[in-house]
């Protein structure tokens, strides 16, 4: 079964371009108005060519589950990781 995105994703910087003239490969995810996290293509560090992901957590969900960030080979894998992380953190709110 292939993964289907669950939340809304949009470019973090709109159509702004970097020094190289390319659009920033940088996206923020949203569950309604809540920011669930961010992914971007790393072009500068030793991880260049991989996608960095960082998950957010809903207010009141307690301490973040670790890891809450990392690198993955594709944008799809990184977005999936953020969405799954968000869902785990939201489940904490429901479990009370």
C-alpha positions as CSV (number, residue, x, y, z in Angstrom):
1,X,0.0,0.0,0.0
2,X,1.4,3.4,-0.9
3,X,1.4,6.3,1.4
4,X,-1.1,9.2,0.8
5,X,-0.5,12.5,2.4
6,X,-3.1,13.3,5.0
7,X,-2.4,17.0,5.7
8,X,-1.9,20.2,3.7
9,X,1.7,21.0,2.6
10,X,2.8,24.4,1.2
11,X,6.1,26.0,0.3
12,X,7.6,27.7,3.4
13,X,9.1,30.6,1.4
14,X,6.5,30.9,-1.5
15,X,8.3,31.4,-4.8
16,X,11.4,32.9,-3.3
17,X,14.7,31.7,-4.8
18,X,18.0,31.0,-3.3
19,X,21.4,32.3,-4.4
20,X,21.6,29.6,-7.1
21,X,18.3,30.9,-8.6
22,X,16.4,27.7,-7.7
23,X,13.2,27.7,-5.7
24,X,13.7,26.7,-2.1
25,X,12.7,23.1,-1.6
26,X,11.3,23.8,1.8
27,X,7.7,22.9,2.9
28,X,5.5,23.4,6.0
29,X,2.7,21.0,6.8
30,X,-0.6,22.0,8.4
31,X,-3.5,20.3,10.1
32,X,-6.1,23.0,9.8
33,X,-4.3,26.0,11.2
34,X,-1.8,24.0,13.3
35,X,1.7,23.7,11.9
36,X,2.7,20.0,12.1
37,X,6.3,20.3,10.9
38,X,8.6,21.1,8.1
39,X,10.7,19.4,5.5
40,X,13.5,20.8,3.3
41,X,16.1,19.6,0.9
42,X,19.5,19.9,2.6
43,X,21.9,21.5,0.1
44,X,24.7,22.6,2.4
45,X,25.7,20.1,5.1
46,X,27.3,16.7,5.1
47,X,23.8,15.4,4.6
48,X,23.3,17.4,1.3
49,X,20.9,15.7,-1.1
50,X,18.8,14.3,1.8
51,X,15.5,15.7,3.1
52,X,15.5,17.1,6.7
53,X,12.3,16.6,8.6
54,X,11.2,18.2,11.9
55,X,7.9,17.4,13.7
56,X,5.9,19.8,15.8
57,X,3.6,18.7,18.7
58,X,0.2,20.0,19.7
59,X,0.0,22.3,22.7
60,X,-0.6,20.2,25.8
61,X,0.7,17.0,24.3
62,X,3.6,16.8,26.8
63,X,7.2,16.2,26.1
64,X,8.1,15.5,22.5
65,X,8.6,11.9,21.4
66,X,12.2,11.3,20.3
67,X,13.4,11.5,17.6
68,X,11.5,14.5,16.4
69,X,13.8,15.3,13.5
70,X,16.2,13.6,11.1
71,X,17.1,13.1,7.4
72,X,15.5,10.8,4.8
73,X,16.2,10.1,1.1
74,X,13.0,11.6,-0.4
75,X,10.5,14.4,0.2
76,X,7.7,11.9,0.4
77,X,9.4,9.9,3.2
78,X,10.2,13.1,5.1
79,X,6.6,14.3,4.8
80,X,5.3,10.9,5.9
81,X,7.6,11.0,8.9
82,X,6.3,14.4,10.0
83,X,2.6,13.3,9.5
84,X,3.1,10.1,11.5
85,X,5.0,12.0,14.3
86,X,2.1,14.6,14.5
87,X,-0.5,11.8,14.7
88,X,1.5,10.1,17.6
89,X,1.7,13.4,19.4
90,X,-2.1,14.1,18.9
91,X,-2.9,10.6,20.2
92,X,-1.2,11.6,23.5
93,X,-3.9,14.4,23.9
94,X,-6.7,11.8,23.4
95,X,-5.1,9.3,25.8
96,X,-4.9,12.0,28.4
